[in-house]
Amino acid sequence: MTFGNTDSSLYLLFGAIRQHSTVALSGEAADELFGGYLWFHNPGDVQRDTFPWIVDSDDIVRRVLDPGLVEKLDLPGYVDEQYRRALAEVPALTGPASADPHERRMREVCYLFLTRYLPTLLDRKDPDEHGFGSRGAGPLLRPRLVEYMFGTPWVHKTFDGREKSLLRAATADLLPLSVVQRVKSAYPAIQDATYDRMLRTRFTALLNDHNAAVAPLLSLDRSLALLDATDNLRRAECILSLQDFLTDYNVSLTI
């Protein structure tokens, strides 16, 4: 079983779609191409010297790992190396826009999302689709459109001060005004309190199982802290997913 409230809700969504159709149109890449994510519009995220979607709260999972393992892994160093490598790949901006620091940075940010963030979403979606024998067609993923939008100046993508400005304008005569002007909302997460109780039960059992495959990787004291708050508890999903991966694929670890 895949753990993660968005993964689980996506799995259920494809199950519901399959009851009516084997193919559904997907809007994947709309946020990456047209600047839909809040990260694009938050100066602090844009100027952060790393991937914009990496925030301090991501350290919560790392902090539950065994300190010796964390030192060996050097995850911050790995992330920084991958970030620098990605920046070095960004095609140079030419023309008048190249003199604008904000345009140059937004070109980098768009590239990061297209090449590093979007693939994780597509990888997440494919198993859920195939699990139900369905398929999600992504018209926005066509190479010519991706290349065109990547080359479009950021000032044009946000000409009216909103997210997805060009996409809204391009579909204004095709969709109801209520849809065109609708405020972006995040992908729905599971709201049922039963889900949180299930996480707490499974994670507590995992921490009490000293023979669990993931046990050698964890700091027990730090892991217990994840049970204190719902936000942290949701991050326990990562540990549970790792446990399931190690068990399902019979992975043996040498630390």
Secondary structure, 3 states (H helix, E strand, C coil): CCCCHHHHHHHHHHHHHHCCCCEEECCCCHHHHHCCCHHHHCHHHHHCCCCCCCCHHHHHHHHCECHHHHHHHCHHHHHHHHHHHHHHHCCCCCCHHHHCHHHHHHHHHHHHHHHHHHHHHHHHHHHHHHHCCCEEECHHHCHHHHHHHHCCCHHHHCCCCCCCHHHHHHCCCCCCHHHHCCCCCCCCCCCCHHHHHHHHHHHHHHHHCCCCCCHHHECHHHHHHHHCCHHHHHHHHHHHHHHHHHHHCCCCCCC
